[in-house]
Amino acid sequence: MSSPAASFTPLAIVPLGAGDLIDRAVRFYRRHFAIFVMISAVPVVIGTLLSVGWLYVARSLFLTTGSYDSVESDAYAIVAGLGAIVIWFVESVATLAVMGGASRNFVRHLLFGEAISFRETYRYTWQRFASLVVASVAIIFLMIFFGLMIFYGGIIAAVFLGAFAMLAFQSAPVVGGLITAVVIIAALVGMYWLFCLVASRFAYVPQAMLVEDTGILGAFGRSFSLASGNVKRFAALFGFTIVATYSALAVLYIPLMWYAWGTGVDLSPLGATITPAWYEIASQLIWQAGIIVLSPVWMIGLCLLYVDERVRHEGYDIELMAAARLGEMPSVPGSYINPLQPALGSREAPALPSTSSGSSISTLGLK
């Protein structure tokens, strides 16, 4: 758990580049490792229990004998696959909801030195739980829809251009092959960049809902307005998280696969035998453990990116310092349209800790 406000000694808030964003996310996570693992563990542990339970039920229904025919194997694969998709969806929705609560706890940590805590994160999440669930479901469906469009569009474009290159250089197959390889690489890079361009537009919905106390539609609009110019940093954060996750998983999966291979388990996709239950359960546990450990980096990175966008677009660093020293923005008549979003939506009136005149405010509280 983080130190209290009295010992809150941070760096200055400054606009962050892609490298600075990743560096500060990792440093902040390392300083608050235990509490962030506890925060991220709840939806993942529930998802793990559901996954293991679903596998047990599916095996009890379809794999009741020592030898399995193709009908039983296919039925088991379909049921287990559908269950995995549903459980992944529920787990992802819950994780996005928790991210919203964590973002409010994070910004209150900036403003008032509030401790990064499990209790406060889930209290803020529960306050807007229904809205967060609806917004999270919408985000996931939109990401799946746009992701599939980008993926299949990129594949079609790569196949068409690659075939055109091979036909154009029939007399020089080596040149045609090189051009085809370049086209495939460019298509993959383009698909990744385009997906990040779309996904970054929805990156700040949970933060806008919890930090600025906006509604669902307002949070989507707010996220769109903040997302301009952040594709490079979003892509860097997303890529770093993916590489770190799969690198960590490989460290655990490779020994498991070696052990399974040594005991005679057929791990080939076209294998005729059913994978043993112990291997499927161990794989699920490793996968979920990796998510628990590394998903906070993504969560912290998005919160930092949200603060950074507001620093760049709205002078958020000045507003944070003013709020920390002077308190909440005074109430205004309902008919008054405020062109600026408040540093922290006033769902409640927090008690400001006493601060000395020489105190400072920063993004992370890191020495």
SULWOFEN-V480989 format. One record per backbone hydrogen bond with DSSP energy under -0.5 kcal/mol. CO is the residue of the C=O (numbers start at 1). NH is the residue of the N-H. E is the energy in kcal/mol with one decimal. If there is no record, write none. Layout:
BEGIN
[[CO;NH;E] [CO;NH;E]]
END
This chain:
BEGIN
[[4;7;-1.2] [5;8;-1.8] [7;9;-0.9] [12;14;-0.5] [17;21;-2.5] [18;22;-1.9] [19;23;-2.6] [20;24;-2.8] [21;25;-2.1] [22;26;-2.4] [23;27;-2.3] [24;28;-2.7] [25;29;-2.2] [26;30;-2.6] [27;31;-2.0] [28;32;-1.7] [30;33;-0.9] [32;36;-2.1] [33;37;-2.3] [34;38;-2.0] [35;39;-2.2] [36;40;-2.5] [37;41;-1.5] [38;42;-0.8] [40;44;-1.0] [41;45;-3.6] [42;46;-2.1] [43;47;-2.2] [44;48;-2.6] [45;49;-2.5] [46;50;-2.3] [47;51;-2.4] [48;52;-2.8] [49;53;-2.5] [50;54;-2.6] [51;55;-2.4] [52;56;-2.1] [53;57;-2.4] [54;58;-2.8] [55;59;-2.3] [56;60;-2.2] [57;61;-1.8] [58;62;-2.3] [59;63;-1.9] [62;64;-0.6] [69;73;-2.3] [70;74;-2.7] [71;75;-2.6] [72;76;-2.5] [73;77;-2.5] [74;78;-2.4] [75;79;-2.5] [76;80;-2.9] [77;81;-2.2] [78;82;-2.7] [79;83;-2.4] [80;84;-2.1] [81;85;-2.1] [82;86;-2.3] [83;87;-2.6] [84;88;-2.5] [85;89;-2.3] [86;90;-2.5] [87;91;-2.6] [88;92;-2.5] [89;93;-2.3] [90;94;-2.4] [91;95;-2.2] [92;96;-2.3] [93;97;-2.1] [94;98;-2.3] [95;99;-1.9] [96;100;-1.4] [97;101;-1.5] [98;102;-2.5] [99;103;-1.9] [100;104;-1.6] [101;105;-1.9] [102;106;-2.4] [103;107;-2.4] [104;108;-2.3] [105;109;-1.5] [106;110;-1.5] [107;111;-2.5] [108;112;-2.9] [108;114;-1.4] [109;113;-1.1] [115;117;-0.9] [116;2;-0.7] [117;121;-1.9] [118;122;-2.1] [119;123;-1.7] [120;124;-2.5] [121;125;-1.9] [122;126;-2.1] [123;127;-1.6] [124;128;-1.0] [125;128;-0.6] [126;129;-1.2] [128;132;-2.7] [129;133;-2.5] [130;134;-2.2] [131;135;-2.6] [132;136;-2.6] [133;137;-2.6] [134;138;-2.2] [135;139;-2.4] [136;140;-2.5] [137;141;-2.4] [138;142;-2.4] [139;143;-2.6] [140;144;-2.5] [141;145;-2.6] [142;146;-2.8] [143;147;-2.5] [144;148;-2.4] [145;149;-2.1] [146;150;-2.7] [147;151;-2.6] [148;152;-2.7] [149;153;-2.2] [150;154;-2.4] [151;155;-2.4] [152;156;-2.5] [153;157;-2.3] [154;158;-2.7] [155;159;-2.7] [156;160;-2.5] [157;161;-2.7] [158;162;-2.6] [159;163;-2.6] [160;164;-2.2] [161;165;-2.4] [162;166;-2.3] [163;167;-2.3] [164;168;-2.5] [165;169;-1.7] [167;170;-1.0] [169;172;-0.9] [172;176;-2.3] [173;177;-2.5] [174;178;-2.3] [175;179;-2.6] [176;180;-2.3] [177;181;-2.3] [178;182;-2.4] [179;183;-2.5] [180;184;-2.4] [181;185;-2.4] [182;186;-2.7] [183;187;-2.4] [184;188;-2.3] [185;189;-2.5] [186;190;-2.7] [187;191;-2.6] [188;192;-2.4] [189;193;-2.7] [190;194;-2.7] [191;195;-2.5] [192;196;-2.4] [193;197;-2.2] [194;198;-2.0] [195;199;-3.3] [196;200;-2.4] [198;201;-1.2] [199;202;-1.5] [200;203;-0.9] [202;205;-1.1] [204;208;-2.8] [205;209;-2.1] [206;210;-2.1] [207;211;-3.0] [207;212;-0.7] [208;212;-0.8] [208;214;-1.2] [211;345;-4.5] [215;219;-2.2] [216;220;-1.9] [217;221;-2.3] [218;222;-2.6] [219;223;-2.5] [220;224;-2.3] [221;225;-2.1] [222;226;-1.7] [223;227;-1.3] [227;230;-1.6] [230;234;-2.7] [231;235;-3.1] [232;236;-2.1] [233;237;-2.5] [234;238;-2.8] [235;239;-2.8] [236;240;-2.5] [237;241;-2.3] [238;242;-2.3] [239;243;-2.7] [240;244;-2.8] [241;245;-2.4] [242;246;-2.6] [243;247;-2.2] [244;248;-2.2] [245;249;-2.5] [246;250;-2.1] [247;251;-1.5] [248;252;-0.9] [249;252;-0.6] [249;253;-3.4] [250;254;-2.3] [251;255;-0.5] [252;256;-1.3] [253;257;-2.9] [254;258;-2.4] [255;259;-2.5] [256;260;-2.6] [257;261;-2.7] [258;262;-2.5] [259;263;-1.5] [260;265;-2.7] [261;264;-1.3] [265;267;-0.8] [268;271;-2.0] [276;280;-1.8] [277;281;-2.6] [278;282;-2.2] [279;283;-2.4] [280;284;-2.1] [281;285;-2.4] [282;286;-2.3] [283;287;-2.5] [284;288;-2.6] [285;289;-2.3] [286;290;-2.2] [287;291;-1.7] [288;292;-2.4] [289;293;-2.1] [290;294;-2.1] [291;295;-2.5] [294;297;-1.0] [294;298;-0.9] [295;299;-2.2] [296;300;-3.2] [297;301;-2.4] [298;302;-2.3] [299;303;-1.8] [300;304;-2.7] [301;305;-2.4] [302;306;-2.4] [303;307;-2.3] [304;308;-2.7] [305;309;-2.5] [306;310;-1.8] [307;311;-2.1] [308;312;-2.4] [309;313;-2.5] [310;314;-2.4] [310;316;-1.3] [311;315;-1.0] [315;318;-0.7] [315;319;-1.7] [316;320;-2.8] [317;321;-2.0] [318;322;-2.4] [319;323;-2.7] [320;324;-2.4] [321;325;-1.6] [322;326;-3.2] [323;327;-1.6] [333;336;-1.6] [336;338;-0.7] [337;339;-0.6] [345;347;-2.0] [348;350;-0.9] [350;352;-0.6] [356;359;-1.7]]
END
